[in-house]
Amino acid sequence: MEGWFKVSTGDPDRRGGRRAELLAALHEAGRNHSNAAVMFHAAVSARMGLGATEEKTLDLLERLGPLTAGEIAERSGLAPASVSGLIDRLERKGFVRRVRDTADRRRVIVEIDHDRIAGFGALFEGLVRRLNDLYVSYTDDQLELILDFLRRSASIQRDATAELTGDANEPDPKGQDMPQA
């Protein structure tokens, strides 16, 4: 079953065989992983009283520190116009605040209210514990390969998001367009 899009072998001379089977399995596993991640974050968001985009924006701010609205748009792939409303919602719910940048008073940055999110770390404890248990089953070389794949595929997904929101920039060929935490 092809679904919404067709899996390519990446090489017209290798249309069948093991590569086709691996790519089909990778495609299916990627979709399953994406669904699991979306559903997990939907559950976390619901427990926090947020929408999924709001929760993931807090994740960006948690990992990267205070950002301007433009930086949030750039790093998330969301359209700048939708980011303003997103920040408004997070501010109304008490999760973030807008503050003047002390280095440049013309800039307004968005920062997390750490007191407001203090108790939400517990929502991730079970997942983090299980992932740590999984990580020990891989060698350092395998972890490097997995890390490379995740960074590059996340960059591709951010570029695709930006295309859908009409805010596409030049793609980052190295998959490093977002600071690594």
C-alpha positions in Angstrom: 0.0 0.0 0.0 1.4 3.4 -1.0 -0.8 5.6 1.0 -0.2 9.4 0.5 3.2 9.1 -1.0 5.4 6.6 -2.8 8.5 5.2 -1.3 11.5 5.5 -3.6 14.5 3.2 -3.6 16.7 6.2 -4.4 18.2 4.2 -7.3 16.3 3.3 -10.5 18.5 0.2 -11.0 17.5 -1.2 -7.6 13.7 -1.3 -7.8 13.3 -4.7 -6.1 15.2 -6.9 -3.7 16.5 -6.2 -0.2 16.8 -2.4 -0.7 13.2 -2.1 -1.6 12.1 -4.2 1.3 14.3 -2.1 3.7 13.0 1.2 2.4 9.4 0.0 2.7 10.1 -1.1 6.2 11.9 2.2 7.0 8.9 4.1 5.6 6.5 2.1 7.7 8.7 2.4 10.8 9.0 6.2 10.2 5.3 6.6 10.0 4.8 4.5 13.2 7.4 6.5 15.0 5.9 9.8 13.9 2.4 8.6 15.0 3.7 7.5 18.4 5.5 10.9 18.9 2.5 12.9 17.8 0.2 10.9 20.1 2.6 11.1 23.0 2.9 14.9 22.7 -0.9 15.2 22.2 -1.3 13.4 25.6 1.4 15.6 27.2 -0.2 18.7 25.8 -3.6 17.8 27.0 -2.3 17.2 30.5 -0.7 20.6 30.4 -3.8 22.3 29.0 -2.1 23.2 25.8 -2.3 22.4 22.1 0.5 20.3 20.6 2.0 23.3 18.8 2.0 25.2 22.1 3.8 22.4 23.9 6.4 22.0 21.2 7.0 25.7 21.2 7.7 25.5 25.0 10.1 22.7 24.1 12.0 25.0 21.7 12.2 27.7 24.4 13.2 25.1 27.0 16.1 23.8 24.9 17.2 27.0 23.2 16.4 29.7 25.7 14.6 33.0 25.1 13.8 33.6 21.4 12.1 36.4 19.4 8.9 35.6 17.5 10.9 35.5 14.3 13.4 33.0 15.7 10.5 30.8 16.9 9.0 30.9 13.4 12.4 30.2 11.8 13.2 27.2 14.1 9.7 25.7 14.0 8.9 26.3 10.4 5.7 27.9 11.3 4.5 31.0 9.5 5.4 34.2 11.3 1.8 35.4 11.4 0.7 32.2 13.2 3.6 32.5 15.7 2.2 35.8 17.1 -1.1 34.2 17.9 0.7 31.2 19.4 2.7 33.4 21.7 -0.4 35.3 22.7 -2.1 32.0 23.7 1.0 30.8 25.7 1.2 34.2 27.4 -2.6 34.2 28.3 -2.1 30.7 29.8 0.8 31.9 31.9 3.5 29.8 30.2 5.6 32.6 28.6 6.1 36.3 28.9 7.4 38.9 26.4 10.3 40.9 27.7 12.5 43.6 26.3 16.0 42.3 25.3 18.4 43.9 27.8 21.1 44.2 25.1 18.8 45.7 22.5 15.7 47.4 23.9 14.0 47.4 20.5 13.9 43.6 20.5 11.2 41.7 22.3 12.0 38.1 23.4 9.8 35.4 24.6 10.9 33.5 27.7 9.4 30.6 29.6 7.9 31.1 33.1 9.9 28.3 34.7 7.8 28.3 37.8 4.7 27.6 35.7 6.3 24.5 34.0 8.2 23.2 37.0 5.9 20.2 37.6 5.6 19.1 34.0 8.9 17.3 33.8 7.3 14.3 35.5 5.2 13.7 32.4 8.4 12.7 30.5 10.0 10.5 33.1 8.6 7.2 31.9 9.6 7.9 28.3 13.1 9.1 29.2 13.7 6.0 31.4 12.6 3.7 28.6 14.7 5.5 26.0 17.7 5.4 28.2 17.2 1.6 28.5 17.1 1.4 24.7 20.2 3.5 24.2 22.4 1.1 26.2 21.7 -1.6 23.7 23.6 0.3 20.9 27.3 0.8 20.4 28.7 4.3 20.1 29.1 3.9 16.3 25.4 2.9 16.1 24.4 5.8 18.2 26.4 8.2 15.9 24.5 6.8 12.9 21.1 7.1 14.6 22.0 10.6 15.6 23.0 11.6 12.1 19.8 10.2 10.7 17.6 12.0 13.3 19.3 15.3 12.7 19.1 15.1 9.0 15.5 13.8 8.9 14.5 16.6 11.3 16.0 19.2 9.1 14.1 17.7 6.1 10.9 17.8 8.1 11.4 21.4 9.2 12.0 22.3 5.5 8.8 20.5 4.5 6.9 22.3 7.2 8.2 25.6 6.1 7.1 24.8 2.5 3.6 24.0 3.7 3.4 27.2 5.7 4.7 29.3 2.9 7.8 30.4 4.8 10.4 28.2 3.1 14.0 29.2 3.3 17.0 27.6 1.7 17.3 24.0 2.9 20.2 23.2 5.2 22.2 20.5 3.5 24.0 19.5 6.6 20.9 19.1 8.8 22.3 21.5 11.3 19.9 24.4 11.0 18.8 24.1 14.6 21.2 24.2 17.5 21.7 20.8 19.0 20.7 20.4 22.7 
